[in-house]
């Protein structure tokens, strides 16, 4: 089992910044992928950004250079820095942890991000 602890999120005005952090603990796979996904009301959950244990990152097209993802202090922490936030970024953001090469993984409880116009 893997436990995910998320922090960050909140309310910010358009153009502002937020930082989301996710720490994984438990039965950690050495080759893994951590990522952030989001789900807005009435919409499906979608990928925002992922990063492998080797540091390779991937971003959704809508990010358009506004967000960065990194492995924080410790190998099993993923930090999503979001700049230039837009009202359409409003959603619940979920952390995901999975073994590299696998599609299923573990999910955090989610953290609300609200961007006001």
ABEGO torsion letter per residue (X at the ends): XBBBBBBEEEBBBBGBBBBBBBBBBEBBBABBBBBBBBBBBGBBBBBABBBBAAGBBBBBAAAGGABBBBBBBEAABBBBBBBGBBAAABBBBBBBBBBBGBABBBBBAEBBBBBBX
